[in-house]
Amino acid sequence: MKIKRSPIKFNNVLSYTSVCKITEWHHAASQLRNSVIKNGLYGTGPIIFQVSQLNETAQEAEYTFHMPVNAPVKLSDDSPFHFTEQMSFDDGLLVRHADLDESMDESYGLLYACAKSNDVVLQEPFFNIYLDVYGDGIIDVYAPIKKEG
């Protein structure tokens, strides 16, 4: 696997956070996608997700899904969604996780090892960028660099 250093930027990002079973995360992702479609918007980039607060005993975690959309969105205060005009990072490490049947642990381990060897600190949780490639999926794992040295 090859790791690259790269900035990243997405505009008009709609986000949704849900705590759910690790086997049911796709329901929360569908909720975001369906809301985008029902409100006359469309995605202009990949689905991006972060996983945090993993509770292995309960087999659940907090998932935050991000989707770049075609236009700015005004949300009510009680909306379960969040809008960000621009989600960007000036520097980070990126690794491609091509086989979705394989554990993400190896890709995450490579990012940590690369960060250590380059004397940088990574910001967690990482961003998992799901890309549909020829009817199959791959994930680019993006780890923003918090600081160097």
N, CA, C and O atoms as a GROMACS GRO file, in nm:
protein
  596
    1MET      N    1   0.084  -0.118   0.000
    1MET     CA    2   0.000   0.000   0.000
    1MET      C    3   0.088   0.124   0.000
    1MET      O    4   0.193   0.127   0.064
    2LYS      N    5   0.044   0.222  -0.071
    2LYS     CA    6   0.118   0.347  -0.081
    2LYS      C    7   0.048   0.455   0.001
    2LYS      O    8  -0.074   0.469  -0.005
    3ILE      N    9   0.126   0.530   0.078
    3ILE     CA   10   0.072   0.641   0.156
    3ILE      C   11   0.121   0.771   0.092
    3ILE      O   12   0.239   0.785   0.061
    4LYS      N   13   0.028   0.866   0.073
    4LYS     CA   14   0.065   0.996   0.019
    4LYS      C   15   0.029   1.104   0.120
    4LYS      O   16  -0.057   1.087   0.206
    5ARG      N   17   0.098   1.215   0.107
    5ARG     CA   18   0.064   1.335   0.184
    5ARG      C   19  -0.017   1.424   0.093
    5ARG      O   20   0.017   1.444  -0.023
    6SER      N   21  -0.127   1.479   0.147
    6SER     CA   22  -0.217   1.552   0.060
    6SER      C   23  -0.309   1.644   0.139
    6SER      O   24  -0.347   1.612   0.252
    7PRO      N   25  -0.346   1.759   0.081
    7PRO     CA   26  -0.456   1.838   0.138
    7PRO      C   27  -0.588   1.776   0.090
    7PRO      O   28  -0.589   1.692   0.000
    8ILE      N   29  -0.697   1.818   0.152
    8ILE     CA   30  -0.827   1.768   0.108
    8ILE      C   31  -0.930   1.878   0.131
    8ILE      O   32  -0.921   1.953   0.228
    9LYS      N   33  -1.029   1.888   0.040
    9LYS     CA   34  -1.128   1.994   0.051
    9LYS      C   35  -1.260   1.950  -0.012
    9LYS      O   36  -1.262   1.899  -0.124
   10PHE      N   37  -1.369   1.968   0.062
   10PHE     CA   38  -1.504   1.942   0.012
   10PHE      C   39  -1.590   2.064   0.045
   10PHE      O   40  -1.578   2.120   0.154
   11ASN      N   41  -1.676   2.104  -0.048
   11ASN     CA   42  -1.765   2.218  -0.029
   11ASN      C   43  -1.908   2.172  -0.004
   11ASN      O   44  -1.948   2.064  -0.049
   12ASN      N   45  -1.985   2.255   0.067
   12ASN     CA   46  -2.128   2.231   0.094
   12ASN      C   47  -2.150   2.089   0.149
   12ASN      O   48  -2.211   2.005   0.084
   13VAL      N   49  -2.099   2.066   0.268
   13VAL     CA   50  -2.103   1.932   0.327
   13VAL      C   51  -2.217   1.920   0.428
   13VAL      O   52  -2.225   1.996   0.524
   14LEU      N   53  -2.303   1.824   0.402
   14LEU     CA   54  -2.413   1.791   0.492
   14LEU      C   55  -2.369   1.670   0.573
   14LEU      O   56  -2.320   1.572   0.518
   15SER      N   57  -2.387   1.677   0.707
   15SER     CA   58  -2.340   1.570   0.795
   15SER      C   59  -2.452   1.520   0.885
   15SER      O   60  -2.548   1.591   0.915
   16TYR      N   61  -2.436   1.395   0.927
   16TYR     CA   62  -2.534   1.330   1.015
   16TYR      C   63  -2.458   1.235   1.107
   16TYR      O   64  -2.376   1.156   1.061
   17THR      N   65  -2.487   1.242   1.238
   17THR     CA   66  -2.421   1.155   1.335
   17THR      C   67  -2.524   1.064   1.400
   17THR      O   68  -2.635   1.107   1.432
   18SER      N   69  -2.486   0.938   1.419
   18SER     CA   70  -2.574   0.839   1.478
   18SER      C   71  -2.492   0.738   1.558
   18SER      O   72  -2.384   0.697   1.516
   19VAL      N   73  -2.544   0.700   1.673
   19VAL     CA   74  -2.485   0.589   1.749
   19VAL      C   75  -2.568   0.466   1.714
   19VAL      O   76  -2.690   0.465   1.732
   20CYS      N   77  -2.500   0.364   1.664
   20CYS     CA   78  -2.572   0.244   1.622
   20CYS      C   79  -2.483   0.121   1.632
   20CYS      O   80  -2.362   0.132   1.655
   21LYS      N   81  -2.544   0.006   1.615
   21LYS     CA   82  -2.469  -0.119   1.612
   21LYS      C   83  -2.372  -0.117   1.495
   21LYS      O   84  -2.403  -0.062   1.389
   22ILE      N   85  -2.256  -0.176   1.513
   22ILE     CA   86  -2.156  -0.171   1.406
   22ILE      C   87  -2.199  -0.250   1.282
   22ILE      O   88  -2.141  -0.234   1.175
   23THR      N   89  -2.299  -0.334   1.298
   23THR     CA   90  -2.351  -0.407   1.182
   23THR      C   91  -2.466  -0.332   1.114
   23THR      O   92  -2.516  -0.377   1.011
   24GLU      N   93  -2.507  -0.218   1.172
   24GLU     CA   94  -2.623  -0.145   1.119
   24GLU      C   95  -2.590  -0.002   1.076
   24GLU      O   96  -2.681   0.078   1.056
   25TRP      N   97  -2.462   0.030   1.060
   25TRP     CA   98  -2.422   0.166   1.025
   25TRP      C   99  -2.481   0.211   0.892
   25TRP      O  100  -2.504   0.330   0.871
   26HIS      N  101  -2.505   0.117   0.802
   26HIS     CA  102  -2.556   0.152   0.668
   26HIS      C  103  -2.695   0.215   0.674
   26HIS      O  104  -2.734   0.287   0.582
   27HIS      N  105  -2.771   0.189   0.782
   27HIS     CA  106  -2.904   0.252   0.797
   27HIS      C  107  -2.888   0.403   0.817
   27HIS      O  108  -2.965   0.482   0.761
   28ALA      N  109  -2.790   0.443   0.896
   28ALA     CA  110  -2.766   0.586   0.920
   28ALA      C  111  -2.716   0.653   0.792
   28ALA      O  112  -2.755   0.766   0.762
   29ALA      N  113  -2.630   0.585   0.718
   29ALA     CA  114  -2.582   0.640   0.590
   29ALA      C  115  -2.699   0.658   0.494
   29ALA      O  116  -2.705   0.758   0.423
   30SER      N  117  -2.790   0.562   0.491
   30SER     CA  118  -2.908   0.572   0.404
   30SER      C  119  -2.997   0.688   0.445
   30SER      O  120  -3.059   0.752   0.359
   31GLN      N  121  -3.005   0.715   0.574
   31GLN     CA  122  -3.088   0.825   0.623
   31GLN      C  123  -3.036   0.959   0.566
   31GLN      O  124  -3.114   1.044   0.524
   32LEU      N  125  -2.905   0.976   0.566
   32LEU     CA  126  -2.847   1.098   0.509
   32LEU      C  127  -2.873   1.103   0.358
   32LEU      O  128  -2.920   1.205   0.308
   33ARG      N  129  -2.844   0.996   0.287
   33ARG     CA  130  -2.865   0.993   0.142
   33ARG      C  131  -3.011   1.022   0.107
   33ARG      O  132  -3.038   1.102   0.018
   34ASN      N  133  -3.104   0.957   0.177
   34ASN     CA  134  -3.246   0.977   0.148
   34ASN      C  135  -3.292   1.119   0.176
   34ASN      O  136  -3.373   1.174   0.102
   35SER      N  137  -3.240   1.179   0.282
   35SER     CA  138  -3.275   1.318   0.312
   35SER      C  139  -3.225   1.412   0.204
   35SER      O  140  -3.294   1.507   0.167
   36VAL      N  141  -3.107   1.387   0.154
   36VAL     CA  142  -3.051   1.470   0.045
   36VAL      C  143  -3.142   1.462  -0.077
   36VAL      O  144  -3.178   1.565  -0.134
   37ILE      N  145  -3.180   1.342  -0.116
   37ILE     CA  146  -3.264   1.321  -0.234
   37ILE      C  147  -3.403   1.383  -0.215
   37ILE      O  148  -3.453   1.451  -0.304
   38LYS      N  149  -3.465   1.361  -0.098
   38LYS     CA  150  -3.600   1.413  -0.072
   38LYS      C  151  -3.606   1.564  -0.072
   38LYS      O  152  -3.712   1.622  -0.095
   39ASN      N  153  -3.492   1.630  -0.047
   39ASN     CA  154  -3.490   1.776  -0.042
   39ASN      C  155  -3.437   1.839  -0.171
   39ASN      O  156  -3.397   1.956  -0.172
   40GLY      N  157  -3.438   1.761  -0.279
   40GLY     CA  158  -3.403   1.816  -0.410
   40GLY      C  159  -3.255   1.843  -0.429
   40GLY      O  160  -3.217   1.918  -0.519
   41LEU      N  161  -3.172   1.785  -0.347
   41LEU     CA  162  -3.027   1.802  -0.360
   41LEU      C  163  -2.968   1.677  -0.424
   41LEU      O  164  -3.036   1.576  -0.440
   42TYR      N  165  -2.842   1.685  -0.459
   42TYR     CA  166  -2.771   1.566  -0.503
   42TYR      C  167  -2.627   1.574  -0.456
   42TYR      O  168  -2.570   1.682  -0.439
   43GLY      N  169  -2.569   1.458  -0.436
   43GLY     CA  170  -2.431   1.450  -0.392
   43GLY      C  171  -2.336   1.489  -0.503
   43GLY      O  172  -2.356   1.452  -0.619
   44THR      N  173  -2.234   1.565  -0.467
   44THR     CA  174  -2.134   1.608  -0.565
   44THR      C  175  -1.998   1.544  -0.536
   44THR      O  176  -1.898   1.578  -0.600
   45GLY      N  177  -1.995   1.452  -0.442
   45GLY     CA  178  -1.870   1.386  -0.406
   45GLY      C  179  -1.901   1.256  -0.335
   45GLY      O  180  -2.017   1.215  -0.327
   46PRO      N  181  -1.800   1.194  -0.283
   46PRO     CA  182  -1.818   1.064  -0.218
   46PRO      C  183  -1.881   1.076  -0.080
   46PRO      O  184  -1.883   1.183  -0.020
   47ILE      N  185  -1.933   0.965  -0.031
   47ILE     CA  186  -1.977   0.955   0.109
   47ILE      C  187  -1.850   0.942   0.192
   47ILE      O  188  -1.762   0.862   0.161
   48ILE      N  189  -1.844   1.020   0.298
   48ILE     CA  190  -1.728   1.019   0.388
   48ILE      C  191  -1.782   0.983   0.525
   48ILE      O  192  -1.884   1.037   0.568
   49PHE      N  193  -1.714   0.892   0.595
   49PHE     CA  194  -1.762   0.861   0.730
   49PHE      C  195  -1.647   0.849   0.828
   49PHE      O  196  -1.534   0.816   0.792
   50GLN      N  197  -1.680   0.879   0.954
   50GLN     CA  198  -1.586   0.868   1.064
   50GLN      C  199  -1.649   0.776   1.169
   50GLN      O  200  -1.770   0.775   1.188
   51VAL      N  201  -1.565   0.701   1.237
   51VAL     CA  202  -1.611   0.610   1.342
   51VAL      C  203  -1.538   0.649   1.470
   51VAL      O  204  -1.415   0.656   1.474
   52SER      N  205  -1.615   0.675   1.576
   52SER     CA  206  -1.555   0.710   1.705
   52SER      C  207  -1.634   0.645   1.818
   52SER      O  208  -1.741   0.589   1.796
   53GLN      N  209  -1.580   0.655   1.937
   53GLN     CA  210  -1.645   0.601   2.057
   53GLN      C  211  -1.692   0.458   2.037
   53GLN      O  212  -1.807   0.425   2.066
   54LEU      N  213  -1.603   0.375   1.988
   54LEU     CA  214  -1.634   0.235   1.967
   54LEU      C  215  -1.652   0.166   2.101
   54LEU      O  216  -1.564   0.172   2.187
   55ASN      N  217  -1.766   0.100   2.119
   55ASN     CA  218  -1.793   0.022   2.239
   55ASN      C  219  -1.802  -0.124   2.196
   55ASN      O  220  -1.907  -0.171   2.151
   56GLU      N  221  -1.691  -0.195   2.209
   56GLU     CA  222  -1.687  -0.333   2.161
   56GLU      C  223  -1.781  -0.424   2.240
   56GLU      O  224  -1.834  -0.520   2.185
   57THR      N  225  -1.802  -0.394   2.369
   57THR     CA  226  -1.891  -0.476   2.450
   57THR      C  227  -2.034  -0.470   2.397
   57THR      O  228  -2.101  -0.573   2.384
   58ALA      N  229  -2.079  -0.350   2.366
   58ALA     CA  230  -2.215  -0.331   2.313
   58ALA      C  231  -2.220  -0.348   2.162
   58ALA      O  232  -2.329  -0.345   2.104
   59GLN      N  233  -2.104  -0.366   2.098
   59GLN     CA  234  -2.096  -0.377   1.953
   59GLN      C  235  -2.162  -0.258   1.882
   59GLN      O  236  -2.236  -0.275   1.786
   60GLU      N  237  -2.132  -0.136   1.934
   60GLU     CA  238  -2.183  -0.016   1.871
   60GLU      C  239  -2.076   0.093   1.870
   60GLU      O  240  -1.976   0.084   1.940
   61ALA      N  241  -2.101   0.195   1.789
   61ALA     CA  242  -2.008   0.307   1.777
   61ALA      C  243  -2.084   0.430   1.731
   61ALA      O  244  -2.200   0.422   1.689
   62GLU      N  245  -2.017   0.543   1.740
   62GLU     CA  246  -2.073   0.667   1.687
   62GLU      C  247  -2.020   0.685   1.545
   62GLU      O  248  -1.899   0.686   1.523
   63TYR      N  249  -2.109   0.699   1.452
   63TYR     CA  250  -2.075   0.720   1.311
   63TYR      C  251  -2.117   0.860   1.270
   63TYR      O  252  -2.229   0.903   1.298
   64THR      N  253  -2.027   0.930   1.203
   64THR     CA  254  -2.062   1.058   1.144
   64THR      C  255  -2.041   1.046   0.994
   64THR      O  256  -1.932   1.013   0.947
   65PHE      N  257  -2.146   1.073   0.920
   65PHE     CA  258  -2.144   1.065   0.774
   65PHE      C  259  -2.144   1.206   0.717
   65PHE      O  260  -2.215   1.293   0.767
   66HIS      N  261  -2.066   1.227   0.613
   66HIS     CA  262  -2.057   1.357   0.546
   66HIS      C  263  -2.083   1.335   0.397
   66HIS      O  264  -2.035   1.237   0.338
   67MET      N  265  -2.159   1.426   0.338
   67MET     CA  266  -2.184   1.418   0.194
   67MET      C  267  -2.179   1.558   0.134
   67MET      O  268  -2.259   1.644   0.171
   68PRO      N  269  -2.086   1.582   0.043
   68PRO     CA  270  -2.087   1.709  -0.030
   68PRO      C  271  -2.212   1.715  -0.119
   68PRO      O  272  -2.245   1.618  -0.187
   69VAL      N  273  -2.280   1.829  -0.116
   69VAL     CA  274  -2.402   1.845  -0.196
   69VAL      C  275  -2.388   1.965  -0.289
   69VAL      O  276  -2.295   2.045  -0.276
   70ASN      N  277  -2.482   1.978  -0.382
   70ASN     CA  278  -2.474   2.076  -0.489
   70ASN      C  279  -2.502   2.220  -0.449
   70ASN      O  280  -2.475   2.310  -0.528
   71ALA      N  281  -2.554   2.245  -0.329
   71ALA     CA  282  -2.588   2.382  -0.291
   71ALA      C  283  -2.581   2.398  -0.139
   71ALA      O  284  -2.592   2.300  -0.066
   72PRO      N  285  -2.562   2.522  -0.093
   72PRO     CA  286  -2.568   2.546   0.052
   72PRO      C  287  -2.705   2.510   0.106
   72PRO      O  288  -2.805   2.517   0.035
   73VAL      N  289  -2.709   2.471   0.233
   73VAL     CA  290  -2.833   2.425   0.296
   73VAL      C  291  -2.858   2.505   0.422
   73VAL      O  292  -2.767   2.524   0.503
   74LYS      N  293  -2.982   2.551   0.439
   74LYS     CA  294  -3.022   2.615   0.565
   74LYS      C  295  -3.100   2.511   0.645
   74LYS      O  296  -3.196   2.453   0.594
   75LEU      N  297  -3.059   2.489   0.769
   75LEU     CA  298  -3.122   2.388   0.854
   75LEU      C  299  -3.186   2.454   0.975
   75LEU      O  300  -3.139   2.557   1.023
   76SER      N  301  -3.293   2.394   1.024
   76SER     CA  302  -3.354   2.444   1.147
   76SER      C  303  -3.266   2.404   1.265
   76SER      O  304  -3.184   2.313   1.255
   77ASP      N  305  -3.285   2.473   1.377
   77ASP     CA  306  -3.205   2.446   1.496
   77ASP      C  307  -3.223   2.304   1.548
   77ASP      O  308  -3.132   2.249   1.610
   78ASP      N  309  -3.340   2.246   1.525
   78ASP     CA  310  -3.367   2.111   1.577
   78ASP      C  311  -3.338   2.000   1.475
   78ASP      O  312  -3.375   1.884   1.497
   79SER      N  313  -3.274   2.035   1.366
   79SER     CA  314  -3.241   1.936   1.263
   79SER      C  315  -3.134   1.839   1.313
   79SER      O  316  -3.040   1.880   1.381
   80PRO      N  317  -3.148   1.712   1.280
   80PRO     CA  318  -3.044   1.616   1.318
   80PRO      C  319  -2.920   1.625   1.227
   80PRO      O  320  -2.820   1.557   1.251
   81PHE      N  321  -2.927   1.710   1.124
   81PHE     CA  322  -2.818   1.726   1.029
   81PHE      C  323  -2.739   1.852   1.061
   81PHE      O  324  -2.786   1.942   1.131
   82HIS      N  325  -2.619   1.857   1.007
   82HIS     CA  326  -2.531   1.972   1.027
   82HIS      C  327  -2.475   2.011   0.890
   82HIS      O  328  -2.440   1.924   0.810
   83PHE      N  329  -2.467   2.141   0.863
   83PHE     CA  330  -2.413   2.187   0.736
   83PHE      C  331  -2.282   2.262   0.758
   83PHE      O  332  -2.272   2.345   0.848
   84THR      N  333  -2.183   2.232   0.676
   84THR     CA  334  -2.053   2.301   0.679
   84THR      C  335  -2.024   2.350   0.538
   84THR      O  336  -2.027   2.273   0.442
   85GLU      N  337  -1.997   2.479   0.527
   85GLU     CA  338  -1.972   2.537   0.395
   85GLU      C  339  -1.847   2.476   0.330
   85GLU      O  340  -1.844   2.453   0.209
   86GLN      N  341  -1.745   2.452   0.412
   86GLN     CA  342  -1.623   2.393   0.358
   86GLN      C  343  -1.556   2.305   0.463
   86GLN      O  344  -1.531   2.349   0.575
   87MET      N  345  -1.528   2.180   0.426
   87MET     CA  346  -1.455   2.088   0.512
   87MET      C  347  -1.320   2.068   0.444
   87MET      O  348  -1.310   2.005   0.339
   88SER      N  349  -1.215   2.123   0.506
   88SER     CA  350  -1.084   2.113   0.441
   88SER      C  351  -0.973   2.096   0.544
   88SER      O  352  -0.985   2.139   0.659
   89PHE      N  353  -0.866   2.033   0.499
   89PHE     CA  354  -0.747   2.014   0.580
   89PHE      C  355  -0.628   2.044   0.489
   89PHE      O  356  -0.623   1.999   0.375
   90ASP      N  357  -0.533   2.119   0.542
   90ASP     CA  358  -0.416   2.159   0.462
   90ASP      C  359  -0.318   2.045   0.440
   90ASP      O  360  -0.244   2.045   0.341
   91ASP      N  361  -0.316   1.948   0.531
   91ASP     CA  362  -0.217   1.842   0.520
   91ASP      C  363  -0.268   1.717   0.589
   91ASP      O  364  -0.332   1.724   0.694
   92GLY      N  365  -0.240   1.603   0.530
   92GLY     CA  366  -0.279   1.477   0.590
   92GLY      C  367  -0.216   1.360   0.516
   92GLY      O  368  -0.154   1.376   0.411
   93LEU      N  369  -0.233   1.242   0.574
   93LEU     CA  370  -0.185   1.119   0.512
   93LEU      C  371  -0.303   1.044   0.454
   93LEU      O  372  -0.411   1.041   0.513
   94LEU      N  373  -0.284   0.985   0.338
   94LEU     CA  374  -0.391   0.916   0.266
   94LEU      C  375  -0.343   0.779   0.223
   94LEU      O  376  -0.236   0.765   0.164
   95VAL      N  377  -0.424   0.677   0.254
   95VAL     CA  378  -0.392   0.542   0.210
   95VAL      C  379  -0.518   0.481   0.149
   95VAL      O  380  -0.628   0.503   0.199
   96ARG      N  381  -0.501   0.405   0.043
   96ARG     CA  382  -0.614   0.340  -0.024
   96ARG      C  383  -0.633   0.200   0.033
   96ARG      O  384  -0.541   0.119   0.036
   97HIS      N  385  -0.756   0.173   0.079
   97HIS     CA  386  -0.794   0.041   0.130
   97HIS      C  387  -0.883  -0.021   0.023
   97HIS      O  388  -1.003   0.006   0.017
   98ALA      N  389  -0.823  -0.104  -0.061
   98ALA     CA  390  -0.891  -0.152  -0.182
   98ALA      C  391  -0.982  -0.272  -0.159
   98ALA      O  392  -1.080  -0.288  -0.232
   99ASP      N  393  -0.955  -0.355  -0.062
   99ASP     CA  394  -1.034  -0.476  -0.041
   99ASP      C  395  -1.124  -0.458   0.080
   99ASP      O  396  -1.079  -0.467   0.195
  100LEU      N  397  -1.253  -0.434   0.055
  100LEU     CA  398  -1.347  -0.407   0.164
  100LEU      C  399  -1.375  -0.530   0.251
  100LEU      O  400  -1.433  -0.517   0.359
  101ASP      N  401  -1.336  -0.648   0.205
  101ASP     CA  402  -1.351  -0.768   0.286
  101ASP      C  403  -1.242  -0.778   0.393
  101ASP      O  404  -1.255  -0.854   0.489
  102GLU      N  405  -1.135  -0.702   0.375
  102GLU     CA  406  -1.023  -0.701   0.470
  102GLU      C  407  -1.051  -0.600   0.581
  102GLU      O  408  -1.122  -0.502   0.560
  103SER      N  409  -0.994  -0.626   0.700
  103SER     CA  410  -1.007  -0.535   0.813
  103SER      C  411  -0.936  -0.402   0.782
  103SER      O  412  -0.835  -0.399   0.713
  104MET      N  413  -0.991  -0.295   0.835
  104MET     CA  414  -0.930  -0.162   0.819
  104MET      C  415  -0.807  -0.147   0.909
  104MET      O  416  -0.732  -0.051   0.894
  105ASP      N  417  -0.786  -0.240   1.000
  105ASP     CA  418  -0.677  -0.229   1.097
  105ASP      C  419  -0.541  -0.214   1.030
  105ASP      O  420  -0.458  -0.136   1.077
  106GLU      N  421  -0.516  -0.287   0.922
  106GLU     CA  422  -0.387  -0.278   0.854
  106GLU      C  423  -0.365  -0.139   0.796
  106GLU      O  424  -0.256  -0.083   0.808
  107SER      N  425  -0.467  -0.082   0.734
  107SER     CA  426  -0.455   0.052   0.676
  107SER      C  427  -0.431   0.156   0.785
  107SER      O  428  -0.347   0.244   0.770
  108TYR      N  429  -0.506   0.145   0.896
  108TYR     CA  430  -0.487   0.237   1.007
  108TYR      C  431  -0.347   0.221   1.066
  108TYR      O  432  -0.282   0.320   1.100
  109GLY      N  433  -0.301   0.097   1.079
  109GLY     CA  434  -0.167   0.071   1.130
  109GLY      C  435  -0.058   0.134   1.045
  109GLY      O  436   0.039   0.188   1.097
  110LEU      N  437  -0.075   0.127   0.913
  110LEU     CA  438   0.020   0.191   0.822
  110LEU      C  439   0.023   0.342   0.842
  110LEU      O  440   0.130   0.403   0.838
  111LEU      N  441  -0.094   0.402   0.861
  111LEU     CA  442  -0.099   0.546   0.884
  111LEU      C  443  -0.026   0.585   1.012
  111LEU      O  444   0.050   0.682   1.015
  112TYR      N  445  -0.048   0.508   1.120
  112TYR     CA  446   0.020   0.536   1.247
  112TYR      C  447   0.170   0.519   1.233
  112TYR      O  448   0.246   0.601   1.285
  113ALA      N  449   0.214   0.414   1.165
  113ALA     CA  450   0.358   0.390   1.146
  113ALA      C  451   0.422   0.501   1.063
  113ALA      O  452   0.531   0.548   1.095
  114CYS      N  453   0.354   0.543   0.957
  114CYS     CA  454   0.404   0.650   0.873
  114CYS      C  455   0.412   0.781   0.952
  114CYS      O  456   0.509   0.856   0.939
  115ALA      N  457   0.311   0.809   1.033
  115ALA     CA  458   0.311   0.930   1.115
  115ALA      C  459   0.429   0.929   1.212
  115ALA      O  460   0.497   1.030   1.230
  116LYS      N  461   0.453   0.815   1.273
  116LYS     CA  462   0.563   0.804   1.369
  116LYS      C  463   0.697   0.825   1.299
  116LYS      O  464   0.783   0.898   1.349
  117SER      N  465   0.715   0.762   1.184
  117SER     CA  466   0.844   0.775   1.114
  117SER      C  467   0.866   0.915   1.057
  117SER      O  468   0.980   0.954   1.032
  118ASN      N  469   0.758   0.991   1.036
  118ASN     CA  470   0.770   1.128   0.985
  118ASN      C  471   0.753   1.233   1.094
  118ASN      O  472   0.747   1.352   1.066
  119ASP      N  473   0.745   1.187   1.220
  119ASP     CA  474   0.734   1.275   1.336
  119ASP      C  475   0.617   1.373   1.326
  119ASP      O  476   0.632   1.493   1.346
  120VAL      N  477   0.499   1.317   1.294
  120VAL     CA  478   0.377   1.397   1.291
  120VAL      C  479   0.271   1.332   1.381
  120VAL      O  480   0.276   1.212   1.408
  121VAL      N  481   0.176   1.413   1.425
  121VAL     CA  482   0.066   1.365   1.507
  121VAL      C  483  -0.061   1.375   1.423
  121VAL      O  484  -0.088   1.477   1.361
  122LEU      N  485  -0.138   1.267   1.421
  122LEU     CA  486  -0.259   1.261   1.340
  122LEU      C  487  -0.382   1.299   1.422
  122LEU      O  488  -0.388   1.275   1.543
  123GLN      N  489  -0.479   1.358   1.355
  123GLN     CA  490  -0.606   1.394   1.418
  123GLN      C  491  -0.705   1.281   1.398
  123GLN      O  492  -0.727   1.236   1.286
  124GLU      N  493  -0.764   1.235   1.506
  124GLU     CA  494  -0.865   1.128   1.498
  124GLU      C  495  -1.002   1.185   1.528
  124GLU      O  496  -1.010   1.290   1.592
  125PRO      N  497  -1.108   1.122   1.486
  125PRO     CA  498  -1.115   1.002   1.404
  125PRO      C  499  -1.082   1.033   1.258
  125PRO      O  500  -1.106   1.144   1.210
  126PHE      N  501  -1.027   0.934   1.189
  126PHE     CA  502  -0.990   0.948   1.049
  126PHE      C  503  -1.115   0.957   0.962
  126PHE      O  504  -1.225   0.920   1.004
  127PHE      N  505  -1.096   1.005   0.841
  127PHE     CA  506  -1.205   1.015   0.744
  127PHE      C  507  -1.194   0.899   0.646
  127PHE      O  508  -1.091   0.881   0.581
  128ASN      N  509  -1.299   0.821   0.636
  128ASN     CA  510  -1.306   0.708   0.543
  128ASN      C  511  -1.389   0.754   0.425
  128ASN      O  512  -1.509   0.778   0.437
  129ILE      N  513  -1.324   0.766   0.310
  129ILE     CA  514  -1.388   0.820   0.191
  129ILE      C  515  -1.424   0.703   0.100
  129ILE      O  516  -1.337   0.640   0.040
  130TYR      N  517  -1.554   0.675   0.091
  130TYR     CA  518  -1.601   0.561   0.012
  130TYR      C  519  -1.613   0.602  -0.134
  130TYR      O  520  -1.683   0.698  -0.168
  131LEU      N  521  -1.544   0.528  -0.220
  131LEU     CA  522  -1.546   0.556  -0.364
  131LEU      C  523  -1.604   0.436  -0.438
  131LEU      O  524  -1.561   0.322  -0.417
  132ASP      N  525  -1.702   0.462  -0.524
  132ASP     CA  526  -1.760   0.357  -0.606
  132ASP      C  527  -1.675   0.348  -0.732
  132ASP      O  528  -1.668   0.442  -0.811
  133VAL      N  529  -1.611   0.233  -0.751
  133VAL     CA  530  -1.521   0.213  -0.864
  133VAL      C  531  -1.566   0.090  -0.941
  133VAL      O  532  -1.556  -0.022  -0.891
  134TYR      N  533  -1.614   0.111  -1.061
  134TYR     CA  534  -1.657   0.002  -1.148
  134TYR      C  535  -1.756  -0.091  -1.079
  134TYR      O  536  -1.744  -0.214  -1.089
  135GLY      N  537  -1.853  -0.034  -1.008
  135GLY     CA  538  -1.956  -0.112  -0.942
  135GLY      C  539  -1.912  -0.178  -0.813
  135GLY      O  540  -1.989  -0.252  -0.751
  136ASP      N  541  -1.790  -0.153  -0.773
  136ASP     CA  542  -1.737  -0.207  -0.648
  136ASP      C  543  -1.692  -0.089  -0.564
  136ASP      O  544  -1.685   0.023  -0.615
  137GLY      N  545  -1.660  -0.111  -0.438
  137GLY     CA  546  -1.619  -0.002  -0.354
  137GLY      C  547  -1.476  -0.014  -0.304
  137GLY      O  548  -1.424  -0.124  -0.286
  138ILE      N  549  -1.414   0.100  -0.283
  138ILE     CA  550  -1.287   0.108  -0.214
  138ILE      C  551  -1.296   0.224  -0.115
  138ILE      O  552  -1.384   0.308  -0.126
  139ILE      N  553  -1.207   0.227  -0.021
  139ILE     CA  554  -1.207   0.334   0.078
  139ILE      C  555  -1.068   0.398   0.082
  139ILE      O  556  -0.967   0.330   0.099
  140ASP      N  557  -1.066   0.530   0.066
  140ASP     CA  558  -0.944   0.605   0.092
  140ASP      C  559  -0.954   0.653   0.236
  140ASP      O  560  -1.050   0.719   0.274
  141VAL      N  561  -0.854   0.618   0.317
  141VAL     CA  562  -0.853   0.661   0.457
  141VAL      C  563  -0.764   0.785   0.464
  141VAL      O  564  -0.646   0.782   0.429
  142TYR      N  565  -0.825   0.895   0.511
  142TYR     CA  566  -0.754   1.022   0.520
  142TYR      C  567  -0.736   1.058   0.667
  142TYR      O  568  -0.833   1.066   0.742
  143ALA      N  569  -0.611   1.080   0.707
  143ALA     CA  570  -0.578   1.113   0.845
  143ALA      C  571  -0.516   1.254   0.846
  143ALA      O  572  -0.401   1.270   0.808
  144PRO      N  573  -0.593   1.355   0.890
  144PRO     CA  574  -0.536   1.490   0.895
  144PRO      C  575  -0.416   1.496   0.990
  144PRO      O  576  -0.414   1.430   1.094
  145ILE      N  577  -0.319   1.576   0.953
  145ILE     CA  578  -0.202   1.596   1.041
  145ILE      C  579  -0.234   1.711   1.136
  145ILE      O  580  -0.263   1.823   1.094
  146LYS      N  581  -0.228   1.679   1.266
  146LYS     CA  582  -0.258   1.779   1.368
  146LYS      C  583  -0.137   1.869   1.393
  146LYS      O  584  -0.151   1.990   1.405
  147LYS      N  585  -0.019   1.807   1.401
  147LYS     CA  586   0.103   1.887   1.420
  147LYS      C  587   0.225   1.805   1.381
  147LYS      O  588   0.223   1.682   1.375
  148GLU      N  589   0.331   1.878   1.354
  148GLU     CA  590   0.458   1.813   1.320
  148GLU      C  591   0.556   1.831   1.435
  148GLU      O  592   0.552   1.931   1.507
  149GLY      N  593   0.644   1.732   1.450
  149GLY     CA  594   0.752   1.742   1.547
  149GLY      C  595   0.715   1.720   1.690
  149GLY      O  596   0.801   1.727   1.777
   0.00000   0.00000   0.00000
